[in-house]
């Protein structure tokens, strides 16, 4: 059981690789109020997303997998 805030993954293209989506629910599970990812850029059929809550199999942040534009 996961003692973390889970994500419902609605519309997320990487949800099946994210522990916050795939982890087994606990009896008193908490979820994010909104899906925390957003589309950063779209080019043809490719998209780049940002999500500060992504938890991959090796616990990497999604920022290391996808390009992130600097915040001004």
mmJSON file of the N, C-alpha and C atoms, coordinates in Angstrom:
{"data_MODEL":{"atom_site":{
"group_PDB":["ATOM","ATOM","ATOM","ATOM","ATOM","ATOM","ATOM","ATOM","ATOM","ATOM","ATOM","ATOM","ATOM","ATOM","ATOM","ATOM","ATOM","ATOM","ATOM","ATOM","ATOM","ATOM","ATOM","ATOM","ATOM","ATOM","ATOM","ATOM","ATOM","ATOM","ATOM","ATOM","ATOM","ATOM","ATOM","ATOM","ATOM","ATOM","ATOM","ATOM","ATOM","ATOM","ATOM","ATOM","ATOM","ATOM","ATOM","ATOM","ATOM","ATOM","ATOM","ATOM","ATOM","ATOM","ATOM","ATOM","ATOM","ATOM","ATOM","ATOM","ATOM","ATOM","ATOM","ATOM","ATOM","ATOM","ATOM","ATOM","ATOM","ATOM","ATOM","ATOM","ATOM","ATOM","ATOM","ATOM","ATOM","ATOM","ATOM","ATOM","ATOM","ATOM","ATOM","ATOM","ATOM","ATOM","ATOM","ATOM","ATOM","ATOM","ATOM","ATOM","ATOM","ATOM","ATOM","ATOM","ATOM","ATOM","ATOM","ATOM","ATOM","ATOM","ATOM","ATOM","ATOM","ATOM","ATOM","ATOM","ATOM","ATOM","ATOM","ATOM","ATOM","ATOM","ATOM","ATOM","ATOM","ATOM","ATOM","ATOM","ATOM","ATOM","ATOM","ATOM","ATOM","ATOM","ATOM","ATOM","ATOM","ATOM","ATOM","ATOM","ATOM","ATOM","ATOM","ATOM","ATOM","ATOM","ATOM","ATOM","ATOM","ATOM","ATOM","ATOM","ATOM","ATOM","ATOM","ATOM","ATOM","ATOM","ATOM","ATOM","ATOM","ATOM","ATOM","ATOM","ATOM","ATOM","ATOM","ATOM","ATOM","ATOM","ATOM","ATOM","ATOM","ATOM","ATOM","ATOM","ATOM","ATOM","ATOM","ATOM","ATOM","ATOM","ATOM","ATOM","ATOM","ATOM","ATOM","ATOM","ATOM","ATOM","ATOM","ATOM","ATOM","ATOM","ATOM","ATOM","ATOM","ATOM","ATOM","ATOM","ATOM","ATOM","ATOM","ATOM","ATOM","ATOM","ATOM","ATOM","ATOM","ATOM","ATOM","ATOM","ATOM","ATOM","ATOM","ATOM","ATOM","ATOM","ATOM","ATOM","ATOM","ATOM","ATOM","ATOM"],
"id":[1,2,3,4,5,6,7,8,9,10,11,12,13,14,15,16,17,18,19,20,21,22,23,24,25,26,27,28,29,30,31,32,33,34,35,36,37,38,39,40,41,42,43,44,45,46,47,48,49,50,51,52,53,54,55,56,57,58,59,60,61,62,63,64,65,66,67,68,69,70,71,72,73,74,75,76,77,78,79,80,81,82,83,84,85,86,87,88,89,90,91,92,93,94,95,96,97,98,99,100,101,102,103,104,105,106,107,108,109,110,111,112,113,114,115,116,117,118,119,120,121,122,123,124,125,126,127,128,129,130,131,132,133,134,135,136,137,138,139,140,141,142,143,144,145,146,147,148,149,150,151,152,153,154,155,156,157,158,159,160,161,162,163,164,165,166,167,168,169,170,171,172,173,174,175,176,177,178,179,180,181,182,183,184,185,186,187,188,189,190,191,192,193,194,195,196,197,198,199,200,201,202,203,204,205,206,207,208,209,210,211,212,213,214,215,216],
"type_symbol":["N","C","C","N","C","C","N","C","C","N","C","C","N","C","C","N","C","C","N","C","C","N","C","C","N","C","C","N","C","C","N","C","C","N","C","C","N","C","C","N","C","C","N","C","C","N","C","C","N","C","C","N","C","C","N","C","C","N","C","C","N","C","C","N","C","C","N","C","C","N","C","C","N","C","C","N","C","C","N","C","C","N","C","C","N","C","C","N","C","C","N","C","C","N","C","C","N","C","C","N","C","C","N","C","C","N","C","C","N","C","C","N","C","C","N","C","C","N","C","C","N","C","C","N","C","C","N","C","C","N","C","C","N","C","C","N","C","C","N","C","C","N","C","C","N","C","C","N","C","C","N","C","C","N","C","C","N","C","C","N","C","C","N","C","C","N","C","C","N","C","C","N","C","C","N","C","C","N","C","C","N","C","C","N","C","C","N","C","C","N","C","C","N","C","C","N","C","C","N","C","C","N","C","C","N","C","C","N","C","C","N","C","C","N","C","C"],
"label_atom_id":["N","CA","C","N","CA","C","N","CA","C","N","CA","C","N","CA","C","N","CA","C","N","CA","C","N","CA","C","N","CA","C","N","CA","C","N","CA","C","N","CA","C","N","CA","C","N","CA","C","N","CA","C","N","CA","C","N","CA","C","N","CA","C","N","CA","C","N","CA","C","N","CA","C","N","CA","C","N","CA","C","N","CA","C","N","CA","C","N","CA","C","N","CA","C","N","CA","C","N","CA","C","N","CA","C","N","CA","C","N","CA","C","N","CA","C","N","CA","C","N","CA","C","N","CA","C","N","CA","C","N","CA","C","N","CA","C","N","CA","C","N","CA","C","N","CA","C","N","CA","C","N","CA","C","N","CA","C","N","CA","C","N","CA","C","N","CA","C","N","CA","C","N","CA","C","N","CA","C","N","CA","C","N","CA","C","N","CA","C","N","CA","C","N","CA","C","N","CA","C","N","CA","C","N","CA","C","N","CA","C","N","CA","C","N","CA","C","N","CA","C","N","CA","C","N","CA","C","N","CA","C","N","CA","C","N","CA","C","N","CA","C","N","CA","C","N","CA","C","N","CA","C"],
"label_alt_id":[null,null,null,null,null,null,null,null,null,null,null,null,null,null,null,null,null,null,null,null,null,null,null,null,null,null,null,null,null,null,null,null,null,null,null,null,null,null,null,null,null,null,null,null,null,null,null,null,null,null,null,null,null,null,null,null,null,null,null,null,null,null,null,null,null,null,null,null,null,null,null,null,null,null,null,null,null,null,null,null,null,null,null,null,null,null,null,null,null,null,null,null,null,null,null,null,null,null,null,null,null,null,null,null,null,null,null,null,null,null,null,null,null,null,null,null,null,null,null,null,null,null,null,null,null,null,null,null,null,null,null,null,null,null,null,null,null,null,null,null,null,null,null,null,null,null,null,null,null,null,null,null,null,null,null,null,null,null,null,null,null,null,null,null,null,null,null,null,null,null,null,null,null,null,null,null,null,null,null,null,null,null,null,null,null,null,null,null,null,null,null,null,null,null,null,null,null,null,null,null,null,null,null,null,null,null,null,null,null,null,null,null,null,null,null,null],
"label_comp_id":["UNK","UNK","UNK","UNK","UNK","UNK","UNK","UNK","UNK","UNK","UNK","UNK","UNK","UNK","UNK","UNK","UNK","UNK","UNK","UNK","UNK","UNK","UNK","UNK","UNK","UNK","UNK","UNK","UNK","UNK","UNK","UNK","UNK","UNK","UNK","UNK","UNK","UNK","UNK","UNK","UNK","UNK","UNK","UNK","UNK","UNK","UNK","UNK","UNK","UNK","UNK","UNK","UNK","UNK","UNK","UNK","UNK","UNK","UNK","UNK","UNK","UNK","UNK","UNK","UNK","UNK","UNK","UNK","UNK","UNK","UNK","UNK","UNK","UNK","UNK","UNK","UNK","UNK","UNK","UNK","UNK","UNK","UNK","UNK","UNK","UNK","UNK","UNK","UNK","UNK","UNK","UNK","UNK","UNK","UNK","UNK","UNK","UNK","UNK","UNK","UNK","UNK","UNK","UNK","UNK","UNK","UNK","UNK","UNK","UNK","UNK","UNK","UNK","UNK","UNK","UNK","UNK","UNK","UNK","UNK","UNK","UNK","UNK","UNK","UNK","UNK","UNK","UNK","UNK","UNK","UNK","UNK","UNK","UNK","UNK","UNK","UNK","UNK","UNK","UNK","UNK","UNK","UNK","UNK","UNK","UNK","UNK","UNK","UNK","UNK","UNK","UNK","UNK","UNK","UNK","UNK","UNK","UNK","UNK","UNK","UNK","UNK","UNK","UNK","UNK","UNK","UNK","UNK","UNK","UNK","UNK","UNK","UNK","UNK","UNK","UNK","UNK","UNK","UNK","UNK","UNK","UNK","UNK","UNK","UNK","UNK","UNK","UNK","UNK","UNK","UNK","UNK","UNK","UNK","UNK","UNK","UNK","UNK","UNK","UNK","UNK","UNK","UNK","UNK","UNK","UNK","UNK","UNK","UNK","UNK","UNK","UNK","UNK","UNK","UNK","UNK"],
"label_asym_id":["A","A","A","A","A","A","A","A","A","A","A","A","A","A","A","A","A","A","A","A","A","A","A","A","A","A","A","A","A","A","A","A","A","A","A","A","A","A","A","A","A","A","A","A","A","A","A","A","A","A","A","A","A","A","A","A","A","A","A","A","A","A","A","A","A","A","A","A","A","A","A","A","A","A","A","A","A","A","A","A","A","A","A","A","A","A","A","A","A","A","A","A","A","A","A","A","A","A","A","A","A","A","A","A","A","A","A","A","A","A","A","A","A","A","A","A","A","A","A","A","A","A","A","A","A","A","A","A","A","A","A","A","A","A","A","A","A","A","A","A","A","A","A","A","A","A","A","A","A","A","A","A","A","A","A","A","A","A","A","A","A","A","A","A","A","A","A","A","A","A","A","A","A","A","A","A","A","A","A","A","A","A","A","A","A","A","A","A","A","A","A","A","A","A","A","A","A","A","A","A","A","A","A","A","A","A","A","A","A","A","A","A","A","A","A","A"],
"label_entity_id":["1","1","1","1","1","1","1","1","1","1","1","1","1","1","1","1","1","1","1","1","1","1","1","1","1","1","1","1","1","1","1","1","1","1","1","1","1","1","1","1","1","1","1","1","1","1","1","1","1","1","1","1","1","1","1","1","1","1","1","1","1","1","1","1","1","1","1","1","1","1","1","1","1","1","1","1","1","1","1","1","1","1","1","1","1","1","1","1","1","1","1","1","1","1","1","1","1","1","1","1","1","1","1","1","1","1","1","1","1","1","1","1","1","1","1","1","1","1","1","1","1","1","1","1","1","1","1","1","1","1","1","1","1","1","1","1","1","1","1","1","1","1","1","1","1","1","1","1","1","1","1","1","1","1","1","1","1","1","1","1","1","1","1","1","1","1","1","1","1","1","1","1","1","1","1","1","1","1","1","1","1","1","1","1","1","1","1","1","1","1","1","1","1","1","1","1","1","1","1","1","1","1","1","1","1","1","1","1","1","1","1","1","1","1","1","1"],
"label_seq_id":[1,1,1,2,2,2,3,3,3,4,4,4,5,5,5,6,6,6,7,7,7,8,8,8,9,9,9,10,10,10,11,11,11,12,12,12,13,13,13,14,14,14,15,15,15,16,16,16,17,17,17,18,18,18,19,19,19,20,20,20,21,21,21,22,22,22,23,23,23,24,24,24,25,25,25,26,26,26,27,27,27,28,28,28,29,29,29,30,30,30,31,31,31,32,32,32,33,33,33,34,34,34,35,35,35,36,36,36,37,37,37,38,38,38,39,39,39,40,40,40,41,41,41,42,42,42,43,43,43,44,44,44,45,45,45,46,46,46,47,47,47,48,48,48,49,49,49,50,50,50,51,51,51,52,52,52,53,53,53,54,54,54,55,55,55,56,56,56,57,57,57,58,58,58,59,59,59,60,60,60,61,61,61,62,62,62,63,63,63,64,64,64,65,65,65,66,66,66,67,67,67,68,68,68,69,69,69,70,70,70,71,71,71,72,72,72],
"pdbx_PDB_ins_code":[null,null,null,null,null,null,null,null,null,null,null,null,null,null,null,null,null,null,null,null,null,null,null,null,null,null,null,null,null,null,null,null,null,null,null,null,null,null,null,null,null,null,null,null,null,null,null,null,null,null,null,null,null,null,null,null,null,null,null,null,null,null,null,null,null,null,null,null,null,null,null,null,null,null,null,null,null,null,null,null,null,null,null,null,null,null,null,null,null,null,null,null,null,null,null,null,null,null,null,null,null,null,null,null,null,null,null,null,null,null,null,null,null,null,null,null,null,null,null,null,null,null,null,null,null,null,null,null,null,null,null,null,null,null,null,null,null,null,null,null,null,null,null,null,null,null,null,null,null,null,null,null,null,null,null,null,null,null,null,null,null,null,null,null,null,null,null,null,null,null,null,null,null,null,null,null,null,null,null,null,null,null,null,null,null,null,null,null,null,null,null,null,null,null,null,null,null,null,null,null,null,null,null,null,null,null,null,null,null,null,null,null,null,null,null,null],
"Cartn_x":[0.839,0.0,0.884,0.432,1.202,0.738,1.674,1.378,1.857,1.293,1.647,0.367,0.47,-0.644,-0.586,-1.669,-1.725,-2.286,-2.102,-2.604,-3.602,-4.712,-5.709,-5.282,-4.313,-3.714,-4.569,-5.645,-6.556,-5.814,-5.758,-5.131,-3.614,-2.986,-1.522,-0.937,-0.024,0.542,1.585,2.067,3.085,2.582,1.283,0.737,1.091,1.201,1.5,2.953,3.794,5.182,5.38,4.319,4.419,3.9,4.721,4.355,3.137,2.973,1.824,0.5,0.548,-0.651,-0.777,0.338,0.3,0.339,0.703,0.81,-0.546,-0.506,-1.721,-2.284,-3.594,-4.251,-4.199,-4.138,-4.313,-5.784,-6.191,-7.596,-8.04,-7.137,-7.445,-6.578,-6.722,-5.854,-6.174,-5.123,-5.303,-4.884,-5.529,-5.253,-5.034,-4.277,-4.154,-5.531,-5.851,-7.143,-7.214,-6.094,-6.002,-4.8,-4.886,-3.74,-2.615,-1.41,-0.365,0.486,0.222,1.051,0.411,1.236,0.708,1.543,0.926,1.617,2.459,3.747,4.695,4.823,4.807,5.033,4.458,3.921,3.407,4.036,4.594,5.16,4.674,3.714,3.161,2.5,2.96,2.376,3.187,4.178,4.995,4.634,4.577,4.315,5.409,5.651,6.561,5.73,5.865,5.08,5.99,5.438,6.113,5.224,5.829,5.097,6.078,5.929,6.801,6.512,5.439,5.047,5.328,5.876,6.176,7.145,6.849,7.683,7.89,8.963,9.245,9.765,9.986,10.439,11.753,12.615,13.889,13.844,12.636,12.369,12.911,13.062,13.539,12.398,12.729,11.742,11.507,10.333,10.016,10.866,11.372,12.203,13.478,13.947,15.131,14.79,13.517,13.088,12.587,12.079,11.508,12.12,12.141,12.682,11.786,12.383,11.634,12.119,11.186,11.546,11.858,12.855,13.183,12.049,11.884,10.884,11.519,10.843,11.378,10.974],
"Cartn_y":[-1.183,0.0,1.246,2.26,3.488,4.55,5.086,6.198,7.481,7.736,8.897,9.504,10.715,11.287,10.677,10.023,9.399,10.371,10.009,10.796,9.948,10.559,9.832,9.689,10.465,10.297,10.689,11.382,11.751,12.51,11.915,12.547,12.515,11.944,11.936,10.843,11.197,10.205,9.286,9.599,8.767,8.147,8.126,7.636,6.184,5.352,3.935,3.703,4.718,4.635,5.372,5.938,6.762,6.009,5.969,5.273,5.907,7.204,7.876,7.437,6.888,6.345,4.835,4.118,2.657,2.033,2.803,2.251,1.747,0.685,0.132,1.116,1.272,2.201,1.695,2.645,2.298,2.521,2.143,2.265,3.726,4.599,6.034,6.809,6.505,7.065,8.524,9.341,10.734,10.846,11.759,12.015,13.506,13.859,15.263,15.76,16.996,17.571,17.71,18.057,18.194,17.394,16.893,16.2,17.221,16.935,17.953,18.172,17.497,17.709,18.744,19.331,20.202,20.047,20.292,20.21,21.462,21.245,22.348,22.782,21.808,22.106,20.978,21.313,20.32,20.559,19.495,19.571,18.353,18.54,17.423,16.428,15.175,14.152,13.964,14.813,14.716,15.826,15.475,16.483,16.433,17.554,17.632,18.082,17.376,17.712,18.026,18.7,18.978,18.479,17.829,17.388,17.268,18.116,18.09,16.94,16.203,15.112,13.731,13.672,12.392,11.581,10.298,9.397,8.142,8.117,7.001,5.779,4.717,3.456,3.608,4.489,4.739,6.032,6.473,7.675,8.95,8.929,10.12,11.115,12.345,13.387,13.458,13.83,13.913,14.973,15.937,16.973,16.393,15.262,14.643,13.851,13.592,12.841,13.724,14.89,15.806,17.189,17.949,19.302,20.217,21.053,22.028,23.427,24.295,25.683,26.409,27.273,28.014,28.964,29.133,30.062,31.448,32.435,33.804,34.54],
"Cartn_z":[0.0,0.0,0.0,-0.687,-0.834,0.146,0.902,1.797,1.129,-0.058,-0.873,-1.419,-1.944,-2.703,-4.084,-4.485,-5.794,-6.823,-8.069,-9.19,-9.96,-10.362,-11.152,-12.605,-13.05,-14.371,-15.552,-15.338,-16.421,-17.521,-18.704,-19.857,-19.878,-18.89,-18.809,-19.699,-20.604,-21.51,-20.866,-19.67,-19.011,-17.709,-17.5,-16.237,-15.943,-16.955,-16.724,-16.319,-16.449,-15.993,-14.667,-14.107,-12.902,-11.675,-10.642,-9.413,-8.748,-8.878,-8.254,-8.881,-10.073,-10.726,-10.509,-10.575,-10.559,-9.162,-8.149,-6.79,-6.291,-5.497,-4.906,-3.874,-3.884,-2.954,-1.522,-0.584,0.824,1.171,2.363,2.739,2.871,3.208,3.32,2.335,1.057,0.038,-0.26,-0.393,-0.825,-2.291,-2.999,-4.407,-4.602,-5.643,-6.017,-6.444,-6.116,-6.523,-8.039,-8.657,-10.113,-10.604,-11.814,-12.398,-12.537,-11.991,-11.896,-13.152,-14.261,-15.448,-16.359,-17.215,-18.256,-19.517,-20.651,-21.926,-22.083,-22.264,-22.395,-23.853,-24.751,-26.163,-27.01,-28.179,-29.111,-30.48,-31.06,-32.419,-33.183,-34.067,-34.819,-33.884,-33.926,-33.053,-31.767,-31.544,-30.331,-29.357,-28.079,-27.062,-26.009,-25.381,-24.246,-23.062,-21.944,-20.767,-19.592,-18.618,-17.35,-16.226,-15.242,-14.066,-12.904,-11.926,-10.762,-9.821,-10.063,-9.175,-9.758,-10.978,-11.625,-10.768,-10.61,-9.822,-10.657,-11.432,-12.321,-11.589,-12.338,-11.754,-10.998,-11.461,-10.786,-9.974,-9.657,-8.875,-9.524,-10.85,-11.531,-11.706,-11.765,-12.028,-13.528,-13.911,-15.328,-16.023,-15.267,-15.868,-16.478,-15.964,-16.546,-17.807,-18.038,-19.209,-20.338,-20.006,-20.971,-20.795,-21.851,-21.818,-20.982,-20.17,-19.376,-19.734,-20.094,-20.387,-19.091,-19.082,-17.857,-17.45,-16.161,-15.639,-15.563,-16.14,-16.127,-14.884],
"occupancy":[1.0,1.0,1.0,1.0,1.0,1.0,1.0,1.0,1.0,1.0,1.0,1.0,1.0,1.0,1.0,1.0,1.0,1.0,1.0,1.0,1.0,1.0,1.0,1.0,1.0,1.0,1.0,1.0,1.0,1.0,1.0,1.0,1.0,1.0,1.0,1.0,1.0,1.0,1.0,1.0,1.0,1.0,1.0,1.0,1.0,1.0,1.0,1.0,1.0,1.0,1.0,1.0,1.0,1.0,1.0,1.0,1.0,1.0,1.0,1.0,1.0,1.0,1.0,1.0,1.0,1.0,1.0,1.0,1.0,1.0,1.0,1.0,1.0,1.0,1.0,1.0,1.0,1.0,1.0,1.0,1.0,1.0,1.0,1.0,1.0,1.0,1.0,1.0,1.0,1.0,1.0,1.0,1.0,1.0,1.0,1.0,1.0,1.0,1.0,1.0,1.0,1.0,1.0,1.0,1.0,1.0,1.0,1.0,1.0,1.0,1.0,1.0,1.0,1.0,1.0,1.0,1.0,1.0,1.0,1.0,1.0,1.0,1.0,1.0,1.0,1.0,1.0,1.0,1.0,1.0,1.0,1.0,1.0,1.0,1.0,1.0,1.0,1.0,1.0,1.0,1.0,1.0,1.0,1.0,1.0,1.0,1.0,1.0,1.0,1.0,1.0,1.0,1.0,1.0,1.0,1.0,1.0,1.0,1.0,1.0,1.0,1.0,1.0,1.0,1.0,1.0,1.0,1.0,1.0,1.0,1.0,1.0,1.0,1.0,1.0,1.0,1.0,1.0,1.0,1.0,1.0,1.0,1.0,1.0,1.0,1.0,1.0,1.0,1.0,1.0,1.0,1.0,1.0,1.0,1.0,1.0,1.0,1.0,1.0,1.0,1.0,1.0,1.0,1.0,1.0,1.0,1.0,1.0,1.0,1.0,1.0,1.0,1.0,1.0,1.0,1.0],
"B_iso_or_equiv":[0.0,0.0,0.0,0.0,0.0,0.0,0.0,0.0,0.0,0.0,0.0,0.0,0.0,0.0,0.0,0.0,0.0,0.0,0.0,0.0,0.0,0.0,0.0,0.0,0.0,0.0,0.0,0.0,0.0,0.0,0.0,0.0,0.0,0.0,0.0,0.0,0.0,0.0,0.0,0.0,0.0,0.0,0.0,0.0,0.0,0.0,0.0,0.0,0.0,0.0,0.0,0.0,0.0,0.0,0.0,0.0,0.0,0.0,0.0,0.0,0.0,0.0,0.0,0.0,0.0,0.0,0.0,0.0,0.0,0.0,0.0,0.0,0.0,0.0,0.0,0.0,0.0,0.0,0.0,0.0,0.0,0.0,0.0,0.0,0.0,0.0,0.0,0.0,0.0,0.0,0.0,0.0,0.0,0.0,0.0,0.0,0.0,0.0,0.0,0.0,0.0,0.0,0.0,0.0,0.0,0.0,0.0,0.0,0.0,0.0,0.0,0.0,0.0,0.0,0.0,0.0,0.0,0.0,0.0,0.0,0.0,0.0,0.0,0.0,0.0,0.0,0.0,0.0,0.0,0.0,0.0,0.0,0.0,0.0,0.0,0.0,0.0,0.0,0.0,0.0,0.0,0.0,0.0,0.0,0.0,0.0,0.0,0.0,0.0,0.0,0.0,0.0,0.0,0.0,0.0,0.0,0.0,0.0,0.0,0.0,0.0,0.0,0.0,0.0,0.0,0.0,0.0,0.0,0.0,0.0,0.0,0.0,0.0,0.0,0.0,0.0,0.0,0.0,0.0,0.0,0.0,0.0,0.0,0.0,0.0,0.0,0.0,0.0,0.0,0.0,0.0,0.0,0.0,0.0,0.0,0.0,0.0,0.0,0.0,0.0,0.0,0.0,0.0,0.0,0.0,0.0,0.0,0.0,0.0,0.0,0.0,0.0,0.0,0.0,0.0,0.0],
"pdbx_formal_charge":[null,null,null,null,null,null,null,null,null,null,null,null,null,null,null,null,null,null,null,null,null,null,null,null,null,null,null,null,null,null,null,null,null,null,null,null,null,null,null,null,null,null,null,null,null,null,null,null,null,null,null,null,null,null,null,null,null,null,null,null,null,null,null,null,null,null,null,null,null,null,null,null,null,null,null,null,null,null,null,null,null,null,null,null,null,null,null,null,null,null,null,null,null,null,null,null,null,null,null,null,null,null,null,null,null,null,null,null,null,null,null,null,null,null,null,null,null,null,null,null,null,null,null,null,null,null,null,null,null,null,null,null,null,null,null,null,null,null,null,null,null,null,null,null,null,null,null,null,null,null,null,null,null,null,null,null,null,null,null,null,null,null,null,null,null,null,null,null,null,null,null,null,null,null,null,null,null,null,null,null,null,null,null,null,null,null,null,null,null,null,null,null,null,null,null,null,null,null,null,null,null,null,null,null,null,null,null,null,null,null,null,null,null,null,null,null],
"auth_seq_id":[1,1,1,2,2,2,3,3,3,4,4,4,5,5,5,6,6,6,7,7,7,8,8,8,9,9,9,10,10,10,11,11,11,12,12,12,13,13,13,14,14,14,15,15,15,16,16,16,17,17,17,18,18,18,19,19,19,20,20,20,21,21,21,22,22,22,23,23,23,24,24,24,25,25,25,26,26,26,27,27,27,28,28,28,29,29,29,30,30,30,31,31,31,32,32,32,33,33,33,34,34,34,35,35,35,36,36,36,37,37,37,38,38,38,39,39,39,40,40,40,41,41,41,42,42,42,43,43,43,44,44,44,45,45,45,46,46,46,47,47,47,48,48,48,49,49,49,50,50,50,51,51,51,52,52,52,53,53,53,54,54,54,55,55,55,56,56,56,57,57,57,58,58,58,59,59,59,60,60,60,61,61,61,62,62,62,63,63,63,64,64,64,65,65,65,66,66,66,67,67,67,68,68,68,69,69,69,70,70,70,71,71,71,72,72,72],
"auth_comp_id":["UNK","UNK","UNK","UNK","UNK","UNK","UNK","UNK","UNK","UNK","UNK","UNK","UNK","UNK","UNK","UNK","UNK","UNK","UNK","UNK","UNK","UNK","UNK","UNK","UNK","UNK","UNK","UNK","UNK","UNK","UNK","UNK","UNK","UNK","UNK","UNK","UNK","UNK","UNK","UNK","UNK","UNK","UNK","UNK","UNK","UNK","UNK","UNK","UNK","UNK","UNK","UNK","UNK","UNK","UNK","UNK","UNK","UNK","UNK","UNK","UNK","UNK","UNK","UNK","UNK","UNK","UNK","UNK","UNK","UNK","UNK","UNK","UNK","UNK","UNK","UNK","UNK","UNK","UNK","UNK","UNK","UNK","UNK","UNK","UNK","UNK","UNK","UNK","UNK","UNK","UNK","UNK","UNK","UNK","UNK","UNK","UNK","UNK","UNK","UNK","UNK","UNK","UNK","UNK","UNK","UNK","UNK","UNK","UNK","UNK","UNK","UNK","UNK","UNK","UNK","UNK","UNK","UNK","UNK","UNK","UNK","UNK","UNK","UNK","UNK","UNK","UNK","UNK","UNK","UNK","UNK","UNK","UNK","UNK","UNK","UNK","UNK","UNK","UNK","UNK","UNK","UNK","UNK","UNK","UNK","UNK","UNK","UNK","UNK","UNK","UNK","UNK","UNK","UNK","UNK","UNK","UNK","UNK","UNK","UNK","UNK","UNK","UNK","UNK","UNK","UNK","UNK","UNK","UNK","UNK","UNK","UNK","UNK","UNK","UNK","UNK","UNK","UNK","UNK","UNK","UNK","UNK","UNK","UNK","UNK","UNK","UNK","UNK","UNK","UNK","UNK","UNK","UNK","UNK","UNK","UNK","UNK","UNK","UNK","UNK","UNK","UNK","UNK","UNK","UNK","UNK","UNK","UNK","UNK","UNK","UNK","UNK","UNK","UNK","UNK","UNK"],
"auth_asym_id":["A","A","A","A","A","A","A","A","A","A","A","A","A","A","A","A","A","A","A","A","A","A","A","A","A","A","A","A","A","A","A","A","A","A","A","A","A","A","A","A","A","A","A","A","A","A","A","A","A","A","A","A","A","A","A","A","A","A","A","A","A","A","A","A","A","A","A","A","A","A","A","A","A","A","A","A","A","A","A","A","A","A","A","A","A","A","A","A","A","A","A","A","A","A","A","A","A","A","A","A","A","A","A","A","A","A","A","A","A","A","A","A","A","A","A","A","A","A","A","A","A","A","A","A","A","A","A","A","A","A","A","A","A","A","A","A","A","A","A","A","A","A","A","A","A","A","A","A","A","A","A","A","A","A","A","A","A","A","A","A","A","A","A","A","A","A","A","A","A","A","A","A","A","A","A","A","A","A","A","A","A","A","A","A","A","A","A","A","A","A","A","A","A","A","A","A","A","A","A","A","A","A","A","A","A","A","A","A","A","A","A","A","A","A","A","A"],
"auth_atom_id":["N","CA","C","N","CA","C","N","CA","C","N","CA","C","N","CA","C","N","CA","C","N","CA","C","N","CA","C","N","CA","C","N","CA","C","N","CA","C","N","CA","C","N","CA","C","N","CA","C","N","CA","C","N","CA","C","N","CA","C","N","CA","C","N","CA","C","N","CA","C","N","CA","C","N","CA","C","N","CA","C","N","CA","C","N","CA","C","N","CA","C","N","CA","C","N","CA","C","N","CA","C","N","CA","C","N","CA","C","N","CA","C","N","CA","C","N","CA","C","N","CA","C","N","CA","C","N","CA","C","N","CA","C","N","CA","C","N","CA","C","N","CA","C","N","CA","C","N","CA","C","N","CA","C","N","CA","C","N","CA","C","N","CA","C","N","CA","C","N","CA","C","N","CA","C","N","CA","C","N","CA","C","N","CA","C","N","CA","C","N","CA","C","N","CA","C","N","CA","C","N","CA","C","N","CA","C","N","CA","C","N","CA","C","N","CA","C","N","CA","C","N","CA","C","N","CA","C","N","CA","C","N","CA","C","N","CA","C","N","CA","C","N","CA","C","N","CA","C","N","CA","C"],
"pdbx_PDB_model_num":[1,1,1,1,1,1,1,1,1,1,1,1,1,1,1,1,1,1,1,1,1,1,1,1,1,1,1,1,1,1,1,1,1,1,1,1,1,1,1,1,1,1,1,1,1,1,1,1,1,1,1,1,1,1,1,1,1,1,1,1,1,1,1,1,1,1,1,1,1,1,1,1,1,1,1,1,1,1,1,1,1,1,1,1,1,1,1,1,1,1,1,1,1,1,1,1,1,1,1,1,1,1,1,1,1,1,1,1,1,1,1,1,1,1,1,1,1,1,1,1,1,1,1,1,1,1,1,1,1,1,1,1,1,1,1,1,1,1,1,1,1,1,1,1,1,1,1,1,1,1,1,1,1,1,1,1,1,1,1,1,1,1,1,1,1,1,1,1,1,1,1,1,1,1,1,1,1,1,1,1,1,1,1,1,1,1,1,1,1,1,1,1,1,1,1,1,1,1,1,1,1,1,1,1,1,1,1,1,1,1,1,1,1,1,1,1]
}}}
